[in-house]
């Protein structure tokens, strides 16, 4: 962590004063099943920026929306859809192309997502065999 002058931010400078979520651009790739798939996302408060080590999700108007984005990323459902596109440790933006956008005014759980998308018990069992829970 460190300090830089806001004038030094060259890209997406308008995001500096907004809430956002950070997630590492690289995730695990050599562990055994079930995989975690992605690094743990974390809240980015106003007046924060990051290097290209992280991807930025947002911006959002409230901290609650960010916390709901984080709850969504931590679901096995979300990370399974990422797994379908992610063939290396690199987790650039393209690996998220199968992941549907949700209403981030609400908190997301696997149970809510499985019900919303009509995921069968057999499909749930497969997803959960491939993706470990994220604390």
N, CA, C and O atoms as CSV, one atom per row, in Angstrom:
chain,resi,resn,atom,element,x,y,z
A,1,UNK,N,N,0.842,-1.185,0.000
A,1,UNK,CA,C,0.000,0.000,0.000
A,1,UNK,C,C,0.880,1.239,0.000
A,1,UNK,O,O,1.969,1.243,0.575
A,2,UNK,N,N,0.413,2.253,-0.631
A,2,UNK,CA,C,1.161,3.494,-0.686
A,2,UNK,C,C,0.266,4.625,-1.145
A,2,UNK,O,O,-0.933,4.441,-1.352
A,3,UNK,N,N,0.855,5.788,-1.301
A,3,UNK,CA,C,0.121,6.974,-1.710
A,3,UNK,C,C,0.645,7.460,-3.050
A,3,UNK,O,O,1.853,7.491,-3.284
A,4,UNK,N,N,-0.280,7.840,-3.930
A,4,UNK,CA,C,0.096,8.550,-5.150
A,4,UNK,C,C,-0.852,9.727,-5.303
A,4,UNK,O,O,-1.984,9.693,-4.822
A,5,UNK,N,N,-0.390,10.748,-5.964
A,5,UNK,CA,C,-1.205,11.923,-6.233
A,5,UNK,C,C,-2.277,11.548,-7.258
A,5,UNK,O,O,-1.999,10.809,-8.202
A,6,UNK,N,N,-3.491,12.050,-7.076
A,6,UNK,CA,C,-4.582,11.744,-8.006
A,6,UNK,C,C,-4.231,12.132,-9.437
A,6,UNK,O,O,-4.730,11.523,-10.383
A,7,UNK,N,N,-3.385,13.131,-9.604
A,7,UNK,CA,C,-2.980,13.561,-10.944
A,7,UNK,C,C,-2.162,12.494,-11.658
A,7,UNK,O,O,-2.029,12.530,-12.881
A,8,UNK,N,N,-1.612,11.543,-10.902
A,8,UNK,CA,C,-0.809,10.468,-11.490
A,8,UNK,C,C,-1.662,9.349,-12.082
A,8,UNK,O,O,-1.147,8.516,-12.828
A,9,UNK,N,N,-2.942,9.314,-11.766
A,9,UNK,CA,C,-3.829,8.272,-12.273
A,9,UNK,C,C,-4.199,8.632,-13.709
A,9,UNK,O,O,-4.867,9.636,-13.954
A,10,UNK,N,N,-3.760,7.805,-14.650
A,10,UNK,CA,C,-3.937,8.102,-16.078
A,10,UNK,C,C,-5.194,7.475,-16.682
A,10,UNK,O,O,-5.775,8.034,-17.611
A,11,UNK,N,N,-5.617,6.323,-16.165
A,11,UNK,CA,C,-6.789,5.632,-16.722
A,11,UNK,C,C,-7.877,5.529,-15.665
A,11,UNK,O,O,-7.600,5.270,-14.494
A,12,UNK,N,N,-9.107,5.734,-16.089
A,12,UNK,CA,C,-10.282,5.608,-15.215
A,12,UNK,C,C,-10.168,6.467,-13.950
A,12,UNK,O,O,-10.567,6.050,-12.863
A,13,UNK,N,N,-9.627,7.647,-14.113
A,13,UNK,CA,C,-9.451,8.551,-12.967
A,13,UNK,C,C,-10.785,8.884,-12.304
A,13,UNK,O,O,-10.826,9.196,-11.114
A,14,UNK,N,N,-11.866,8.820,-13.061
A,14,UNK,CA,C,-13.192,9.109,-12.486
A,14,UNK,C,C,-13.644,8.031,-11.500
A,14,UNK,O,O,-14.603,8.246,-10.759
A,15,UNK,N,N,-12.976,6.877,-11.476
A,15,UNK,CA,C,-13.322,5.807,-10.544
A,15,UNK,C,C,-12.702,6.024,-9.162
A,15,UNK,O,O,-13.119,5.391,-8.192
A,16,UNK,N,N,-11.738,6.887,-9.068
A,16,UNK,CA,C,-11.015,7.063,-7.801
A,16,UNK,C,C,-11.973,7.414,-6.676
A,16,UNK,O,O,-11.838,6.896,-5.567
A,17,UNK,N,N,-12.925,8.274,-6.939
A,17,UNK,CA,C,-13.852,8.735,-5.898
A,17,UNK,C,C,-15.099,7.875,-5.783
A,17,UNK,O,O,-16.112,8.319,-5.242
A,18,UNK,N,N,-15.036,6.661,-6.283
A,18,UNK,CA,C,-16.178,5.738,-6.222
A,18,UNK,C,C,-15.806,4.480,-5.446
A,18,UNK,O,O,-14.629,4.186,-5.240
A,19,UNK,N,N,-16.829,3.745,-5.021
A,19,UNK,CA,C,-16.623,2.433,-4.423
A,19,UNK,C,C,-16.395,1.430,-5.541
A,19,UNK,O,O,-16.933,1.585,-6.637
A,20,UNK,N,N,-15.599,0.402,-5.269
A,20,UNK,CA,C,-15.285,-0.605,-6.269
A,20,UNK,C,C,-14.875,-1.897,-5.589
A,20,UNK,O,O,-14.728,-1.949,-4.368
A,21,UNK,N,N,-14.693,-2.932,-6.381
A,21,UNK,CA,C,-14.213,-4.225,-5.891
A,21,UNK,C,C,-12.942,-4.547,-6.650
A,21,UNK,O,O,-12.865,-4.338,-7.861
A,22,UNK,N,N,-11.945,-5.055,-5.943
A,22,UNK,CA,C,-10.696,-5.493,-6.558
A,22,UNK,C,C,-10.626,-7.013,-6.500
A,22,UNK,O,O,-11.045,-7.632,-5.521
A,23,UNK,N,N,-10.085,-7.611,-7.576
A,23,UNK,CA,C,-9.832,-9.041,-7.603
A,23,UNK,C,C,-8.546,-9.277,-8.369
A,23,UNK,O,O,-8.283,-8.607,-9.368
A,24,UNK,N,N,-7.743,-10.223,-7.911
A,24,UNK,CA,C,-6.449,-10.451,-8.553
A,24,UNK,C,C,-6.634,-10.909,-9.993
A,24,UNK,O,O,-7.582,-11.621,-10.326
A,25,UNK,N,N,-5.717,-10.488,-10.821
A,25,UNK,CA,C,-5.760,-10.831,-12.244
A,25,UNK,C,C,-5.296,-12.260,-12.482
A,25,UNK,O,O,-5.565,-12.827,-13.541
A,26,UNK,N,N,-4.613,-12.841,-11.526
A,26,UNK,CA,C,-4.157,-14.228,-11.635
A,26,UNK,C,C,-4.713,-15.024,-10.464
A,26,UNK,O,O,-4.779,-14.536,-9.335
A,27,UNK,N,N,-5.109,-16.250,-10.751
A,27,UNK,CA,C,-5.625,-17.127,-9.710
A,27,UNK,C,C,-4.860,-18.423,-9.701
A,27,UNK,O,O,-3.956,-18.635,-10.509
A,28,UNK,N,N,-5.222,-19.272,-8.796
A,28,UNK,CA,C,-4.526,-20.552,-8.695
A,28,UNK,C,C,-4.775,-21.384,-9.940
A,28,UNK,O,O,-5.766,-21.192,-10.644
A,29,UNK,N,N,-3.886,-22.290,-10.198
A,29,UNK,CA,C,-4.040,-23.149,-11.352
A,29,UNK,C,C,-3.401,-24.505,-11.145
A,29,UNK,O,O,-3.512,-25.387,-11.997
A,30,UNK,N,N,-2.729,-24.673,-10.011
A,30,UNK,CA,C,-2.003,-25.931,-9.823
A,30,UNK,C,C,-2.497,-26.730,-8.621
A,30,UNK,O,O,-1.912,-27.760,-8.284
A,31,UNK,N,N,-3.547,-26.277,-7.982
A,31,UNK,CA,C,-4.054,-27.024,-6.834
A,31,UNK,C,C,-4.943,-28.176,-7.313
A,31,UNK,O,O,-5.248,-28.286,-8.501
A,32,UNK,N,N,-5.341,-29.012,-6.393
A,32,UNK,CA,C,-6.163,-30.165,-6.761
A,32,UNK,C,C,-7.653,-29.817,-6.631
A,32,UNK,O,O,-8.022,-28.803,-6.038
A,33,UNK,N,N,-8.491,-30.680,-7.198
A,33,UNK,CA,C,-9.934,-30.478,-7.117
A,33,UNK,C,C,-10.412,-30.660,-5.693
A,33,UNK,O,O,-9.842,-31.474,-4.966
A,34,UNK,N,N,-11.417,-29.948,-5.269
A,34,UNK,CA,C,-12.046,-28.846,-5.986
A,34,UNK,C,C,-11.175,-27.584,-5.947
A,34,UNK,O,O,-10.470,-27.339,-4.968
A,35,UNK,N,N,-11.229,-26.795,-7.009
A,35,UNK,CA,C,-10.420,-25.580,-7.135
A,35,UNK,C,C,-11.113,-24.384,-6.493
A,35,UNK,O,O,-12.330,-24.376,-6.310
A,36,UNK,N,N,-10.315,-23.378,-6.157
A,36,UNK,CA,C,-10.877,-22.107,-5.715
A,36,UNK,C,C,-11.184,-21.233,-6.928
A,36,UNK,O,O,-12.095,-20.408,-6.862
A,37,UNK,N,N,-10.468,-21.383,-8.011
A,37,UNK,CA,C,-10.634,-20.727,-9.309
A,37,UNK,C,C,-10.094,-19.299,-9.323
A,37,UNK,O,O,-9.295,-18.961,-10.196
A,38,UNK,N,N,-10.502,-18.461,-8.390
A,38,UNK,CA,C,-10.122,-17.051,-8.361
A,38,UNK,C,C,-9.559,-16.672,-6.997
A,38,UNK,O,O,-9.783,-17.356,-5.999
A,39,UNK,N,N,-8.828,-15.572,-6.983
A,39,UNK,CA,C,-8.410,-15.002,-5.708
A,39,UNK,C,C,-9.606,-14.396,-4.991
A,39,UNK,O,O,-10.667,-14.209,-5.587
A,40,UNK,N,N,-9.435,-14.097,-3.735
A,40,UNK,CA,C,-10.518,-13.546,-2.920
A,40,UNK,C,C,-10.716,-12.068,-3.265
A,40,UNK,O,O,-9.771,-11.284,-3.171
A,41,UNK,N,N,-11.930,-11.676,-3.664
A,41,UNK,CA,C,-12.201,-10.272,-3.968
A,41,UNK,C,C,-12.247,-9.445,-2.680
A,41,UNK,O,O,-12.541,-9.958,-1.601
A,42,UNK,N,N,-11.947,-8.149,-2.826
A,42,UNK,CA,C,-12.026,-7.291,-1.648
A,42,UNK,C,C,-12.527,-5.902,-2.022
A,42,UNK,O,O,-12.421,-5.460,-3.166
A,43,UNK,N,N,-13.074,-5.237,-1.020
A,43,UNK,CA,C,-13.697,-3.926,-1.161
A,43,UNK,C,C,-12.651,-2.851,-1.425
A,43,UNK,O,O,-11.608,-2.803,-0.773
A,44,UNK,N,N,-12.949,-1.994,-2.390
A,44,UNK,CA,C,-12.115,-0.830,-2.677
A,44,UNK,C,C,-12.871,0.431,-2.319
A,44,UNK,O,O,-13.838,0.802,-2.985
A,45,UNK,N,N,-12.430,1.075,-1.276
A,45,UNK,CA,C,-13.096,2.284,-0.791
A,45,UNK,C,C,-12.845,3.448,-1.743
A,45,UNK,O,O,-12.028,3.346,-2.658
A,46,UNK,N,N,-13.546,4.543,-1.526
A,46,UNK,CA,C,-13.271,5.757,-2.280
A,46,UNK,C,C,-11.811,6.142,-2.048
A,46,UNK,O,O,-11.234,5.832,-1.006
A,47,UNK,N,N,-11.231,6.813,-3.019
A,47,UNK,CA,C,-9.840,7.272,-2.974
A,47,UNK,C,C,-8.834,6.126,-2.959
A,47,UNK,O,O,-7.758,6.249,-2.374
A,48,UNK,N,N,-9.184,5.008,-3.604
A,48,UNK,CA,C,-8.244,3.910,-3.770
A,48,UNK,C,C,-8.087,3.607,-5.254
A,48,UNK,O,O,-9.009,3.797,-6.047
A,49,UNK,N,N,-6.909,3.135,-5.605
A,49,UNK,CA,C,-6.599,2.686,-6.959
A,49,UNK,C,C,-5.741,1.437,-6.837
A,49,UNK,O,O,-5.347,1.052,-5.736
A,50,UNK,N,N,-5.453,0.806,-7.967
A,50,UNK,CA,C,-4.608,-0.379,-7.938
A,50,UNK,C,C,-3.745,-0.420,-9.192
A,50,UNK,O,O,-3.940,0.346,-10.136
A,51,UNK,N,N,-2.800,-1.324,-9.169
A,51,UNK,CA,C,-1.969,-1.567,-10.339
A,51,UNK,C,C,-2.648,-2.614,-11.211
A,51,UNK,O,O,-3.752,-3.058,-10.897
A,52,UNK,N,N,-2.005,-3.011,-12.294
A,52,UNK,CA,C,-2.572,-4.016,-13.188
A,52,UNK,C,C,-2.551,-5.418,-12.592
A,52,UNK,O,O,-2.981,-6.371,-13.242
A,53,UNK,N,N,-2.060,-5.556,-11.367
A,53,UNK,CA,C,-2.111,-6.836,-10.672
A,53,UNK,C,C,-3.556,-7.230,-10.382
A,53,UNK,O,O,-3.864,-8.413,-10.236
A,54,UNK,N,N,-4.426,-6.254,-10.300
A,54,UNK,CA,C,-5.828,-6.476,-9.972
A,54,UNK,C,C,-6.737,-5.990,-11.089
A,54,UNK,O,O,-6.382,-5.093,-11.853
A,55,UNK,N,N,-7.905,-6.591,-11.173
A,55,UNK,CA,C,-8.981,-6.076,-12.000
A,55,UNK,C,C,-9.896,-5.263,-11.096
A,55,UNK,O,O,-10.044,-5.571,-9.913
A,56,UNK,N,N,-10.503,-4.231,-11.652
A,56,UNK,CA,C,-11.430,-3.397,-10.900
A,56,UNK,C,C,-12.837,-3.675,-11.401
A,56,UNK,O,O,-13.095,-3.649,-12.604
A,57,UNK,N,N,-13.736,-3.938,-10.477
A,57,UNK,CA,C,-15.140,-4.168,-10.800
A,57,UNK,C,C,-15.905,-2.979,-10.242
A,57,UNK,O,O,-15.808,-2.667,-9.055
A,58,UNK,N,N,-16.651,-2.334,-11.088
A,58,UNK,CA,C,-17.391,-1.158,-10.658
A,58,UNK,C,C,-17.300,-0.078,-11.717
A,58,UNK,O,O,-17.045,-0.370,-12.885
A,59,UNK,N,N,-17.504,1.143,-11.325
A,59,UNK,CA,C,-17.709,1.667,-9.978
A,59,UNK,C,C,-19.156,1.498,-9.507
A,59,UNK,O,O,-20.066,1.275,-10.306
A,60,UNK,N,N,-19.342,1.609,-8.191
A,60,UNK,CA,C,-20.656,1.491,-7.561
A,60,UNK,C,C,-20.925,2.696,-6.674
A,60,UNK,O,O,-20.004,3.365,-6.204
A,61,UNK,N,N,-22.205,2.956,-6.457
A,61,UNK,CA,C,-22.600,4.113,-5.652
A,61,UNK,C,C,-22.500,3.860,-4.159
A,61,UNK,O,O,-22.306,4.796,-3.383
A,62,UNK,N,N,-22.633,2.586,-3.742
A,62,UNK,CA,C,-22.649,2.297,-2.304
A,62,UNK,C,C,-21.703,1.147,-1.957
A,62,UNK,O,O,-21.368,0.313,-2.798
A,63,UNK,N,N,-21.294,1.132,-0.719
A,63,UNK,CA,C,-20.482,0.027,-0.215
A,63,UNK,C,C,-21.300,-1.258,-0.199
A,63,UNK,O,O,-20.757,-2.335,-0.445
A,64,UNK,N,N,-22.587,-1.164,0.084
A,64,UNK,CA,C,-23.449,-2.356,0.095
A,64,UNK,C,C,-23.461,-3.055,-1.262
A,64,UNK,O,O,-23.423,-4.284,-1.327
A,65,UNK,N,N,-23.514,-2.283,-2.343
A,65,UNK,CA,C,-23.466,-2.896,-3.671
A,65,UNK,C,C,-22.166,-3.665,-3.863
A,65,UNK,O,O,-22.170,-4.766,-4.415
A,66,UNK,N,N,-21.064,-3.096,-3.412
A,66,UNK,CA,C,-19.772,-3.776,-3.515
A,66,UNK,C,C,-19.775,-5.071,-2.714
A,66,UNK,O,O,-19.282,-6.096,-3.185
A,67,UNK,N,N,-20.322,-5.028,-1.517
A,67,UNK,CA,C,-20.378,-6.233,-0.693
A,67,UNK,C,C,-21.235,-7.309,-1.369
A,67,UNK,O,O,-20.951,-8.500,-1.246
A,68,UNK,N,N,-22.275,-6.889,-2.075
A,68,UNK,CA,C,-23.118,-7.844,-2.791
A,68,UNK,C,C,-22.404,-8.411,-4.018
A,68,UNK,O,O,-22.602,-9.576,-4.360
A,69,UNK,N,N,-21.585,-7.611,-4.676
A,69,UNK,CA,C,-20.748,-8.109,-5.773
A,69,UNK,C,C,-19.782,-9.160,-5.222
A,69,UNK,O,O,-19.598,-10.221,-5.818
A,70,UNK,N,N,-19.177,-8.855,-4.094
A,70,UNK,CA,C,-18.240,-9.795,-3.469
A,70,UNK,C,C,-18.952,-11.096,-3.111
A,70,UNK,O,O,-18.409,-12.179,-3.328
A,71,UNK,N,N,-20.165,-10.999,-2.564
A,71,UNK,CA,C,-20.910,-12.225,-2.221
A,71,UNK,C,C,-21.174,-13.049,-3.478
A,71,UNK,O,O,-21.141,-14.278,-3.429
A,72,UNK,N,N,-21.430,-12.391,-4.587
A,72,UNK,CA,C,-21.680,-13.088,-5.854
A,72,UNK,C,C,-20.414,-13.791,-6.350
A,72,UNK,O,O,-20.460,-14.959,-6.737
A,73,UNK,N,N,-19.294,-13.084,-6.338
A,73,UNK,CA,C,-18.028,-13.670,-6.796
A,73,UNK,C,C,-17.659,-14.885,-5.954
A,73,UNK,O,O,-17.089,-15.844,-6.473
A,74,UNK,N,N,-17.969,-14.859,-4.692
A,74,UNK,CA,C,-17.611,-15.964,-3.799
A,74,UNK,C,C,-18.476,-17.203,-3.980
A,74,UNK,O,O,-18.170,-18.254,-3.418
A,75,UNK,N,N,-19.552,-17.096,-4.756
A,75,UNK,CA,C,-20.389,-18.280,-4.951
A,75,UNK,C,C,-19.691,-19.284,-5.856
A,75,UNK,O,O,-18.893,-18.923,-6.721
A,76,UNK,N,N,-20.010,-20.535,-5.635
A,76,UNK,CA,C,-19.498,-21.595,-6.510
A,76,UNK,C,C,-20.074,-21.440,-7.912
A,76,UNK,O,O,-19.390,-21.708,-8.899
A,77,UNK,N,N,-21.321,-21.010,-8.002
A,77,UNK,CA,C,-21.976,-20.784,-9.290
A,77,UNK,C,C,-21.147,-19.837,-10.148
A,77,UNK,O,O,-20.817,-20.166,-11.287
A,78,UNK,N,N,-20.809,-18.671,-9.619
A,78,UNK,CA,C,-20.017,-17.662,-10.331
A,78,UNK,C,C,-18.675,-18.248,-10.761
A,78,UNK,O,O,-18.289,-18.149,-11.925
A,79,UNK,N,N,-17.975,-18.854,-9.818
A,79,UNK,CA,C,-16.626,-19.346,-10.101
A,79,UNK,C,C,-16.625,-20.549,-11.033
A,79,UNK,O,O,-15.652,-20.759,-11.757
A,80,UNK,N,N,-17.702,-21.350,-11.033
A,80,UNK,CA,C,-17.813,-22.441,-11.992
A,80,UNK,C,C,-17.908,-21.882,-13.414
A,80,UNK,O,O,-17.262,-22.395,-14.328
A,81,UNK,N,N,-18.707,-20.838,-13.602
A,81,UNK,CA,C,-18.832,-20.228,-14.925
A,81,UNK,C,C,-17.505,-19.639,-15.392
A,81,UNK,O,O,-17.199,-19.661,-16.584
A,82,UNK,N,N,-16.722,-19.114,-14.461
A,82,UNK,CA,C,-15.383,-18.627,-14.803
A,82,UNK,C,C,-14.493,-19.805,-15.211
A,82,UNK,O,O,-13.747,-19.719,-16.186
A,83,UNK,N,N,-14.580,-20.894,-14.464
A,83,UNK,CA,C,-13.775,-22.079,-14.747
A,83,UNK,C,C,-13.969,-22.570,-16.181
A,83,UNK,O,O,-13.026,-23.069,-16.796
A,84,UNK,N,N,-15.170,-22.434,-16.712
A,84,UNK,CA,C,-15.453,-22.891,-18.071
A,84,UNK,C,C,-14.626,-22.149,-19.125
A,84,UNK,O,O,-14.392,-22.679,-20.211
A,85,UNK,N,N,-14.186,-20.939,-18.816
A,85,UNK,CA,C,-13.400,-20.124,-19.752
A,85,UNK,C,C,-11.929,-19.998,-19.362
A,85,UNK,O,O,-11.096,-19.638,-20.194
A,86,UNK,N,N,-11.606,-20.292,-18.108
A,86,UNK,CA,C,-10.265,-20.032,-17.582
A,86,UNK,C,C,-9.402,-21.285,-17.729
A,86,UNK,O,O,-9.617,-22.279,-17.035
A,87,UNK,N,N,-8.425,-21.230,-18.635
A,87,UNK,CA,C,-7.580,-22.400,-18.879
A,87,UNK,C,C,-6.169,-22.237,-18.307
A,87,UNK,O,O,-5.369,-23.171,-18.356
A,88,UNK,N,N,-5.863,-21.057,-17.767
A,88,UNK,CA,C,-4.552,-20.804,-17.171
A,88,UNK,C,C,-4.750,-20.063,-15.864
A,88,UNK,O,O,-5.881,-19.829,-15.436
A,89,UNK,N,N,-3.641,-19.693,-15.229
A,89,UNK,CA,C,-3.745,-18.898,-14.005
A,89,UNK,C,C,-4.272,-17.497,-14.284
A,89,UNK,O,O,-4.813,-16.854,-13.384
A,90,UNK,N,N,-4.125,-17.018,-15.500
A,90,UNK,CA,C,-4.559,-15.678,-15.857
A,90,UNK,C,C,-6.076,-15.580,-15.778
A,90,UNK,O,O,-6.791,-16.410,-16.340
A,91,UNK,N,N,-6.557,-14.571,-15.084
A,91,UNK,CA,C,-8.005,-14.364,-14.946
A,91,UNK,C,C,-8.370,-12.977,-15.459
A,91,UNK,O,O,-8.999,-12.185,-14.758
A,92,UNK,N,N,-7.965,-12.697,-16.694
A,92,UNK,CA,C,-8.292,-11.415,-17.317
A,92,UNK,C,C,-9.791,-11.343,-17.578
A,92,UNK,O,O,-10.509,-12.323,-17.379
A,93,UNK,N,N,-10.253,-10.195,-18.020
A,93,UNK,CA,C,-11.696,-9.957,-18.114
A,93,UNK,C,C,-12.441,-10.962,-18.989
A,93,UNK,O,O,-13.628,-11.191,-18.755
A,94,UNK,N,N,-11.807,-11.562,-19.973
A,94,UNK,CA,C,-12.477,-12.504,-20.861
A,94,UNK,C,C,-13.021,-13.747,-20.182
A,94,UNK,O,O,-13.971,-14.352,-20.678
A,95,UNK,N,N,-12.435,-14.144,-19.050
A,95,UNK,CA,C,-12.901,-15.362,-18.375
A,95,UNK,C,C,-14.262,-15.170,-17.707
A,95,UNK,O,O,-14.871,-16.138,-17.252
A,96,UNK,N,N,-14.733,-13.949,-17.647
A,96,UNK,CA,C,-16.011,-13.657,-17.004
A,96,UNK,C,C,-17.168,-13.597,-18.005
A,96,UNK,O,O,-18.281,-13.233,-17.625
A,97,UNK,N,N,-16.935,-13.944,-19.265
A,97,UNK,CA,C,-17.946,-13.733,-20.303
A,97,UNK,C,C,-19.204,-14.592,-20.140
A,97,UNK,O,O,-20.257,-14.208,-20.648
A,98,UNK,N,N,-19.138,-15.732,-19.457
A,98,UNK,CA,C,-20.332,-16.557,-19.222
A,98,UNK,C,C,-21.107,-16.140,-17.972
A,98,UNK,O,O,-22.204,-16.644,-17.732
A,99,UNK,N,N,-20.557,-15.239,-17.186
A,99,UNK,CA,C,-21.150,-14.877,-15.898
A,99,UNK,C,C,-22.237,-13.819,-16.098
A,99,UNK,O,O,-21.950,-12.724,-16.582
A,100,UNK,N,N,-23.483,-14.135,-15.731
A,100,UNK,CA,C,-24.553,-13.134,-15.892
A,100,UNK,C,C,-24.473,-12.045,-14.820
A,100,UNK,O,O,-24.096,-12.295,-13.675
A,101,UNK,N,N,-24.836,-10.844,-15.228
A,101,UNK,CA,C,-24.903,-9.709,-14.298
A,101,UNK,C,C,-26.148,-9.891,-13.423
A,101,UNK,O,O,-27.192,-10.342,-13.895
A,102,UNK,N,N,-26.019,-9.536,-12.152
A,102,UNK,CA,C,-27.145,-9.636,-11.217
A,102,UNK,C,C,-27.534,-8.245,-10.736
A,102,UNK,O,O,-26.855,-7.260,-11.029
A,103,UNK,N,N,-28.616,-8.180,-10.007
A,103,UNK,CA,C,-29.022,-6.955,-9.322
A,103,UNK,C,C,-28.226,-6.900,-8.025
A,103,UNK,O,O,-28.446,-7.710,-7.124
A,104,UNK,N,N,-27.314,-5.960,-7.929
A,104,UNK,CA,C,-26.433,-5.907,-6.770
A,104,UNK,C,C,-27.014,-5.115,-5.602
A,104,UNK,O,O,-26.295,-4.718,-4.685
A,105,UNK,N,N,-28.295,-4.898,-5.651
A,105,UNK,CA,C,-28.981,-4.355,-4.477
A,105,UNK,C,C,-29.296,-5.471,-3.485
A,105,UNK,O,O,-29.749,-5.216,-2.369
A,106,UNK,N,N,-29.045,-6.729,-3.914
A,106,UNK,CA,C,-29.267,-7.856,-3.007
A,106,UNK,C,C,-28.022,-8.731,-2.907
A,106,UNK,O,O,-27.182,-8.767,-3.807
A,107,UNK,N,N,-27.935,-9.431,-1.786
A,107,UNK,CA,C,-26.838,-10.353,-1.498
A,107,UNK,C,C,-27.096,-11.657,-2.243
A,107,UNK,O,O,-28.244,-12.087,-2.360
A,108,UNK,N,N,-26.040,-12.290,-2.747
A,108,UNK,CA,C,-26.210,-13.515,-3.527
A,108,UNK,C,C,-25.594,-14.705,-2.834
A,108,UNK,O,O,-24.515,-14.623,-2.247
A,109,UNK,N,N,-26.316,-15.830,-2.917
A,109,UNK,CA,C,-25.832,-17.111,-2.401
A,109,UNK,C,C,-25.998,-18.151,-3.506
A,109,UNK,O,O,-26.741,-17.948,-4.466
A,110,UNK,N,N,-25.289,-19.266,-3.350
A,110,UNK,CA,C,-25.463,-20.340,-4.317
A,110,UNK,C,C,-26.907,-20.803,-4.368
A,110,UNK,O,O,-27.439,-21.036,-5.453
A,111,UNK,N,N,-27.546,-20.940,-3.227
A,111,UNK,CA,C,-28.920,-21.434,-3.185
A,111,UNK,C,C,-29.849,-20.525,-4.003
A,111,UNK,O,O,-30.682,-21.021,-4.762
A,112,UNK,N,N,-29.715,-19.217,-3.857
A,112,UNK,CA,C,-30.543,-18.279,-4.622
A,112,UNK,C,C,-30.258,-18.392,-6.114
A,112,UNK,O,O,-31.178,-18.359,-6.931
A,113,UNK,N,N,-28.987,-18.524,-6.467
A,113,UNK,CA,C,-28.609,-18.608,-7.879
A,113,UNK,C,C,-29.043,-19.928,-8.497
A,113,UNK,O,O,-29.528,-19.952,-9.628
A,114,UNK,N,N,-28.874,-21.026,-7.768
A,114,UNK,CA,C,-29.315,-22.328,-8.280
A,114,UNK,C,C,-30.821,-22.295,-8.555
A,114,UNK,O,O,-31.278,-22.809,-9.577
A,115,UNK,N,N,-31.583,-21.697,-7.653
A,115,UNK,CA,C,-33.033,-21.605,-7.838
A,115,UNK,C,C,-33.373,-20.677,-9.012
A,115,UNK,O,O,-34.230,-21.005,-9.832
A,116,UNK,N,N,-32.715,-19.542,-9.092
A,116,UNK,CA,C,-32.980,-18.564,-10.153
A,116,UNK,C,C,-32.758,-19.165,-11.535
A,116,UNK,O,O,-33.530,-18.908,-12.460
A,117,UNK,N,N,-31.703,-19.965,-11.676
A,117,UNK,CA,C,-31.350,-20.506,-12.986
A,117,UNK,C,C,-31.788,-21.960,-13.183
A,117,UNK,O,O,-31.431,-22.580,-14.185
A,118,UNK,N,N,-32.556,-22.510,-12.239
A,118,UNK,CA,C,-33.094,-23.855,-12.383
A,118,UNK,C,C,-32.022,-24.936,-12.460
A,118,UNK,O,O,-32.147,-25.888,-13.230
A,119,UNK,N,N,-30.978,-24.787,-11.669
A,119,UNK,CA,C,-29.892,-25.762,-11.649
A,119,UNK,C,C,-30.381,-27.024,-10.925
A,119,UNK,O,O,-30.905,-26.939,-9.814
A,120,UNK,N,N,-30.211,-28.186,-11.551
A,120,UNK,CA,C,-30.689,-29.446,-10.979
A,120,UNK,C,C,-29.751,-29.934,-9.867
A,120,UNK,O,O,-28.618,-29.470,-9.745
A,121,UNK,N,N,-30.245,-30.873,-9.067
A,121,UNK,CA,C,-29.416,-31.449,-8.004
A,121,UNK,C,C,-28.153,-32.093,-8.571
A,121,UNK,O,O,-27.078,-31.985,-7.981
A,122,UNK,N,N,-28.283,-32.753,-9.701
A,122,UNK,CA,C,-27.123,-33.385,-10.338
A,122,UNK,C,C,-26.103,-32.332,-10.789
A,122,UNK,O,O,-24.897,-32.524,-10.633
A,123,UNK,N,N,-26.586,-31.234,-11.340
A,123,UNK,CA,C,-25.698,-30.154,-11.770
A,123,UNK,C,C,-25.030,-29.490,-10.559
A,123,UNK,O,O,-23.848,-29.148,-10.607
A,124,UNK,N,N,-25.789,-29.311,-9.484
A,124,UNK,CA,C,-25.235,-28.734,-8.254
A,124,UNK,C,C,-24.119,-29.627,-7.721
A,124,UNK,O,O,-23.059,-29.139,-7.328
A,125,UNK,N,N,-24.356,-30.907,-7.711
A,125,UNK,CA,C,-23.345,-31.854,-7.235
A,125,UNK,C,C,-22.066,-31.745,-8.069
A,125,UNK,O,O,-20.965,-31.780,-7.522
A,126,UNK,N,N,-22.208,-31.615,-9.380
A,126,UNK,CA,C,-21.039,-31.476,-10.248
A,126,UNK,C,C,-20.308,-30.162,-9.982
A,126,UNK,O,O,-19.087,-30.153,-9.825
A,127,UNK,N,N,-21.043,-29.062,-9.929
A,127,UNK,CA,C,-20.433,-27.750,-9.659
A,127,UNK,C,C,-19.663,-27.797,-8.352
A,127,UNK,O,O,-18.526,-27.333,-8.279
A,128,UNK,N,N,-20.277,-28.355,-7.325
A,128,UNK,CA,C,-19.648,-28.376,-6.005
A,128,UNK,C,C,-18.494,-29.369,-5.917
A,128,UNK,O,O,-17.669,-29.279,-5.007
A,129,UNK,N,N,-18.427,-30.312,-6.850
A,129,UNK,CA,C,-17.270,-31.214,-6.899
A,129,UNK,C,C,-16.066,-30.539,-7.565
A,129,UNK,O,O,-14.921,-30.948,-7.371
A,130,UNK,N,N,-16.350,-29.495,-8.356
A,130,UNK,CA,C,-15.299,-28.809,-9.105
A,130,UNK,C,C,-14.783,-27.539,-8.417
A,130,UNK,O,O,-13.639,-27.134,-8.626
A,131,UNK,N,N,-15.641,-26.913,-7.590
A,131,UNK,CA,C,-15.318,-25.596,-7.033
A,131,UNK,C,C,-15.446,-25.641,-5.516
A,131,UNK,O,O,-16.508,-25.966,-4.985
A,132,UNK,N,N,-14.365,-25.314,-4.824
A,132,UNK,CA,C,-14.417,-25.331,-3.354
A,132,UNK,C,C,-15.068,-24.051,-2.814
A,132,UNK,O,O,-15.057,-23.020,-3.485
A,133,UNK,N,N,-15.626,-24.117,-1.622
A,133,UNK,CA,C,-16.199,-22.905,-1.023
A,133,UNK,C,C,-15.117,-21.846,-0.806
A,133,UNK,O,O,-13.948,-22.167,-0.593
A,134,UNK,N,N,-15.524,-20.596,-0.865
A,134,UNK,CA,C,-14.608,-19.475,-0.603
A,134,UNK,C,C,-15.049,-18.800,0.676
A,134,UNK,O,O,-16.207,-18.405,0.811
A,135,UNK,N,N,-14.146,-18.670,1.596
A,135,UNK,CA,C,-14.477,-18.025,2.877
A,135,UNK,C,C,-14.541,-16.524,2.726
A,135,UNK,O,O,-14.806,-15.817,3.698
